[in-house]
Amino acid sequence: SRFGFASPVRAPPRPSAPSHLSPQLAAAQAPPRGPAAHACLPQIPAPTLLPRRPIRQAPFEVPSQLPAGKDSPSPQKADCLPIARWTESSQGSPSAPFSVGRYSAPARRRAAKIPSPRLEAGIILRYAVPGYPEMTATEAAQARQMLARRLRHEPLDKITGEREFYKSVFMVNNAVLTPRPDTEILVEEALKRINPEKKCRILDLGTGSGCILLSLLKECPLAEGTGVDVSPEALAVARENAARLGVSGRCSFVNQSWSEWKPENEKWDMIVSNPPYIPRGEIAGLDAEVKDYDPHLALDGGKDGYGCYREIAGLVPLILQKGGYILLESGMGQAEDIMRIFSAQGLETVAVIPDLAGINRCVILKK
């Protein structure tokens, strides 16, 4: 074209019958036009449309004393949302245990510090009232009790008694440290260094709920493991989790501290550990959900935060197989000091893996 654009593509002319044919033959051989053309097409039956499933609007009316934020709906619209506000019913009957209403300013301020109050309210309802919206008086009372605990900033997993970690759901309580997503890095890196087709012995120092060790055993059917912890209450949780995951036959637990535990003629192919690493003087400044509900035994890393690492470093040369790996979780800014502590015992640093926030979280060493 004159402006430099490509000329539009034109459709080719419709074919016509040769001119030497008689008008009758030409009409017979010419392609059909108009409605006759559609009649020549294959007849495909129209698809059968399934009826639309009705969208069920569950009339959640949220637990008592959650905050009325800027995005909180008016009482007239509350039954159109999964969760709106929770306020105790004036009637208190099992059929209508919650209703939308006003609640105190202190309760709003407490709940405003909860990251996702609506989501967590729904989770609590799911645990307390499995058959919602139908519930018994006992279930309604349990829901209010669980909500009151969350408003006091007790962690949600300690209220429900469960926490998801890696690919499984673990039982938790106040005797164990809450499993956190950052610790999943240890599991991922350990699996990269385990041959699933060979037997492997894994040792978890400070096993707590057993989330690290049991996740590895579940992924590696030929592996066997030992969990060591000074807390008998924590080991009771770990044993329950082992039974839940179906790996009880491949793991054992030892109730002793690292400084006193002296295994005789036993060595392991891999050691994993998330030891206490918070300096003792910093525990008081931690979030309330950590310092008030996680066991201090699982937080206190001594005066400088490296006390448990020193104990483990003295034990590792005696119990780790030649060529074996040890994977340790570390706190912010601790990775370099941990490497120095273990290099003094003859271990070689293989890698330092950061978490999603860029903090060096997993230190990997080899004997």
Salt bridges, closest charged atoms under 4 A:
ASP71 OD1 - ARG118 NH2 3.67
GLU88 OE2 - ARG144 NE 3.98
GLU120 OE1 - ARG150 NE 2.46
GLU154 OE2 - ARG149 NH2 2.65
ASP157 OD1 - ARG163 NH1 3.72
GLU162 OE2 - ARG244 NH1 3.62
ASP182 OD2 - ARG361 NH2 3.77
GLU189 OE2 - LYS192 NZ 3.03
GLU189 OE1 - ARG193 NH1 3.09
GLU219 OE1 - LYS167 NZ 3.42
GLU240 OE2 - ARG244 NE 3.64
GLU266 OE1 - ARG201 NH2 3.10
GLU289 OE2 - ARG150 NH1 3.09
GLU289 OE2 - HIS153 ND1 3.91
ASP294 OD1 - LYS158 NZ 2.85
ASP294 OD2 - ARG180 NH2 2.86
ASP300 OD2 - ARG280 NE 2.80
ASP304 OD2 - ARG310 NH2 2.59
ASP337 OD1 - ARG340 NH2 2.16
ASP355 OD2 - ARG361 NH2 3.12
